[in-house]
Amino acid sequence: MTIGEAVKERILELCRERDISVNKLSTLSGVTQSTVNNIVSGRNNSTTVSTVKKLCDGLEISIIDFFSSPLFSDLEQEIN
């Protein structure tokens, strides 16, 4: 799994846990709906840390909580 795929899956997981839509997350976080949709559709595989932080703020979690998931344990090597 790549970092982009892991971020996408983590966002979807957190939305499911909170029973909110991706569009609601956009509203809560102040991240544009198109940006969030691009992340979760896989069109954006290079989300910035700043965007992840805004999403975390909207979810009321820390960035440490976001990345403390098994999804990030076995990421593929990004440098080839």
Rosetta constraint file for C-alpha pairs under 8 A:
AtomPair CA 1 CA 5 HARMONIC 6.15 0.50
AtomPair CA 1 CA 6 HARMONIC 6.58 0.50
AtomPair CA 1 CA 74 HARMONIC 7.37 0.50
AtomPair CA 1 CA 75 HARMONIC 5.34 0.50
AtomPair CA 1 CA 76 HARMONIC 5.63 0.50
AtomPair CA 2 CA 6 HARMONIC 6.23 0.50
AtomPair CA 2 CA 75 HARMONIC 5.62 0.50
AtomPair CA 2 CA 76 HARMONIC 5.46 0.50
AtomPair CA 2 CA 77 HARMONIC 7.94 0.50
AtomPair CA 2 CA 78 HARMONIC 7.45 0.50
AtomPair CA 3 CA 7 HARMONIC 6.11 0.50
AtomPair CA 3 CA 45 HARMONIC 7.59 0.50
AtomPair CA 3 CA 72 HARMONIC 7.31 0.50
AtomPair CA 3 CA 75 HARMONIC 6.43 0.50
AtomPair CA 3 CA 76 HARMONIC 7.74 0.50
AtomPair CA 4 CA 8 HARMONIC 6.21 0.50
AtomPair CA 4 CA 39 HARMONIC 7.85 0.50
AtomPair CA 4 CA 42 HARMONIC 7.55 0.50
AtomPair CA 4 CA 44 HARMONIC 7.46 0.50
AtomPair CA 4 CA 45 HARMONIC 4.29 0.50
AtomPair CA 4 CA 46 HARMONIC 6.03 0.50
AtomPair CA 4 CA 47 HARMONIC 7.08 0.50
AtomPair CA 5 CA 9 HARMONIC 6.15 0.50
AtomPair CA 5 CA 42 HARMONIC 7.13 0.50
AtomPair CA 5 CA 45 HARMONIC 7.03 0.50
AtomPair CA 6 CA 10 HARMONIC 6.01 0.50
AtomPair CA 6 CA 71 HARMONIC 5.61 0.50
AtomPair CA 6 CA 72 HARMONIC 6.34 0.50
AtomPair CA 7 CA 11 HARMONIC 6.18 0.50
AtomPair CA 7 CA 39 HARMONIC 7.99 0.50
AtomPair CA 8 CA 12 HARMONIC 6.35 0.50
AtomPair CA 8 CA 39 HARMONIC 5.93 0.50
AtomPair CA 8 CA 40 HARMONIC 4.92 0.50
AtomPair CA 8 CA 41 HARMONIC 7.80 0.50
AtomPair CA 8 CA 42 HARMONIC 7.16 0.50
AtomPair CA 9 CA 13 HARMONIC 6.00 0.50
AtomPair CA 9 CA 40 HARMONIC 7.53 0.50
AtomPair CA 9 CA 71 HARMONIC 7.81 0.50
AtomPair CA 10 CA 14 HARMONIC 6.12 0.50
AtomPair CA 10 CA 66 HARMONIC 7.36 0.50
AtomPair CA 10 CA 69 HARMONIC 7.82 0.50
AtomPair CA 10 CA 71 HARMONIC 7.28 0.50
AtomPair CA 11 CA 15 HARMONIC 6.19 0.50
AtomPair CA 11 CA 40 HARMONIC 7.47 0.50
AtomPair CA 12 CA 16 HARMONIC 6.19 0.50
AtomPair CA 12 CA 22 HARMONIC 7.55 0.50
AtomPair CA 12 CA 40 HARMONIC 7.22 0.50
AtomPair CA 13 CA 17 HARMONIC 6.22 0.50
AtomPair CA 14 CA 18 HARMONIC 6.26 0.50
AtomPair CA 14 CA 59 HARMONIC 7.93 0.50
AtomPair CA 15 CA 19 HARMONIC 5.78 0.50
AtomPair CA 15 CA 20 HARMONIC 5.11 0.50
AtomPair CA 15 CA 21 HARMONIC 6.20 0.50
AtomPair CA 15 CA 22 HARMONIC 6.72 0.50
AtomPair CA 15 CA 25 HARMONIC 7.45 0.50
AtomPair CA 16 CA 20 HARMONIC 6.44 0.50
AtomPair CA 16 CA 21 HARMONIC 7.79 0.50
AtomPair CA 20 CA 24 HARMONIC 6.05 0.50
AtomPair CA 20 CA 25 HARMONIC 6.89 0.50
AtomPair CA 21 CA 25 HARMONIC 6.36 0.50
AtomPair CA 22 CA 26 HARMONIC 6.32 0.50
AtomPair CA 22 CA 36 HARMONIC 7.00 0.50
AtomPair CA 22 CA 37 HARMONIC 7.30 0.50
AtomPair CA 23 CA 27 HARMONIC 6.51 0.50
AtomPair CA 23 CA 33 HARMONIC 6.05 0.50
AtomPair CA 23 CA 36 HARMONIC 7.74 0.50
AtomPair CA 23 CA 37 HARMONIC 7.96 0.50
AtomPair CA 24 CA 28 HARMONIC 6.19 0.50
AtomPair CA 25 CA 29 HARMONIC 5.95 0.50
AtomPair CA 25 CA 55 HARMONIC 7.16 0.50
AtomPair CA 25 CA 58 HARMONIC 6.49 0.50
AtomPair CA 25 CA 59 HARMONIC 7.24 0.50
AtomPair CA 26 CA 30 HARMONIC 5.77 0.50
AtomPair CA 26 CA 31 HARMONIC 5.12 0.50
AtomPair CA 26 CA 32 HARMONIC 5.90 0.50
AtomPair CA 26 CA 33 HARMONIC 5.33 0.50
AtomPair CA 26 CA 36 HARMONIC 6.45 0.50
AtomPair CA 26 CA 55 HARMONIC 7.65 0.50
AtomPair CA 26 CA 58 HARMONIC 7.95 0.50
AtomPair CA 27 CA 31 HARMONIC 7.06 0.50
AtomPair CA 27 CA 32 HARMONIC 7.75 0.50
AtomPair CA 27 CA 33 HARMONIC 7.70 0.50
AtomPair CA 28 CA 55 HARMONIC 7.97 0.50
AtomPair CA 28 CA 58 HARMONIC 4.65 0.50
AtomPair CA 28 CA 59 HARMONIC 7.36 0.50
AtomPair CA 29 CA 54 HARMONIC 5.46 0.50
AtomPair CA 29 CA 55 HARMONIC 5.12 0.50
AtomPair CA 29 CA 56 HARMONIC 7.52 0.50
AtomPair CA 29 CA 57 HARMONIC 6.17 0.50
AtomPair CA 29 CA 58 HARMONIC 3.90 0.50
AtomPair CA 29 CA 59 HARMONIC 7.34 0.50
AtomPair CA 30 CA 54 HARMONIC 7.10 0.50
AtomPair CA 30 CA 55 HARMONIC 7.95 0.50
AtomPair CA 30 CA 58 HARMONIC 7.59 0.50
AtomPair CA 31 CA 35 HARMONIC 6.71 0.50
AtomPair CA 31 CA 36 HARMONIC 6.81 0.50
AtomPair CA 31 CA 51 HARMONIC 7.12 0.50
AtomPair CA 31 CA 54 HARMONIC 6.90 0.50
AtomPair CA 31 CA 55 HARMONIC 7.13 0.50
AtomPair CA 32 CA 36 HARMONIC 6.48 0.50
AtomPair CA 33 CA 37 HARMONIC 5.99 0.50
AtomPair CA 34 CA 38 HARMONIC 5.98 0.50
AtomPair CA 35 CA 39 HARMONIC 6.29 0.50
AtomPair CA 35 CA 44 HARMONIC 7.96 0.50
AtomPair CA 36 CA 40 HARMONIC 6.30 0.50
AtomPair CA 37 CA 41 HARMONIC 5.91 0.50
AtomPair CA 38 CA 42 HARMONIC 6.11 0.50
AtomPair CA 38 CA 43 HARMONIC 4.93 0.50
AtomPair CA 38 CA 44 HARMONIC 5.22 0.50
AtomPair CA 39 CA 43 HARMONIC 6.14 0.50
AtomPair CA 39 CA 44 HARMONIC 4.81 0.50
AtomPair CA 39 CA 45 HARMONIC 6.66 0.50
AtomPair CA 39 CA 47 HARMONIC 7.11 0.50
AtomPair CA 40 CA 44 HARMONIC 7.93 0.50
AtomPair CA 47 CA 51 HARMONIC 6.58 0.50
AtomPair CA 47 CA 52 HARMONIC 7.12 0.50
AtomPair CA 48 CA 52 HARMONIC 6.45 0.50
AtomPair CA 49 CA 53 HARMONIC 6.07 0.50
AtomPair CA 50 CA 54 HARMONIC 6.33 0.50
AtomPair CA 51 CA 55 HARMONIC 6.27 0.50
AtomPair CA 52 CA 56 HARMONIC 6.14 0.50
AtomPair CA 52 CA 63 HARMONIC 7.44 0.50
AtomPair CA 53 CA 57 HARMONIC 6.17 0.50
AtomPair CA 53 CA 62 HARMONIC 7.77 0.50
AtomPair CA 53 CA 63 HARMONIC 5.97 0.50
AtomPair CA 54 CA 58 HARMONIC 6.29 0.50
AtomPair CA 55 CA 59 HARMONIC 6.22 0.50
AtomPair CA 56 CA 60 HARMONIC 5.87 0.50
AtomPair CA 56 CA 61 HARMONIC 5.17 0.50
AtomPair CA 56 CA 62 HARMONIC 5.98 0.50
AtomPair CA 56 CA 63 HARMONIC 6.04 0.50
AtomPair CA 56 CA 66 HARMONIC 6.95 0.50
AtomPair CA 57 CA 61 HARMONIC 6.17 0.50
AtomPair CA 57 CA 62 HARMONIC 7.19 0.50
AtomPair CA 61 CA 65 HARMONIC 6.14 0.50
AtomPair CA 61 CA 66 HARMONIC 7.03 0.50
AtomPair CA 62 CA 66 HARMONIC 6.47 0.50
AtomPair CA 63 CA 67 HARMONIC 6.39 0.50
AtomPair CA 64 CA 68 HARMONIC 5.95 0.50
AtomPair CA 65 CA 69 HARMONIC 7.62 0.50
AtomPair CA 67 CA 72 HARMONIC 6.59 0.50
AtomPair CA 68 CA 72 HARMONIC 7.37 0.50
AtomPair CA 69 CA 73 HARMONIC 7.31 0.50
AtomPair CA 70 CA 74 HARMONIC 7.74 0.50
AtomPair CA 71 CA 75 HARMONIC 7.71 0.50
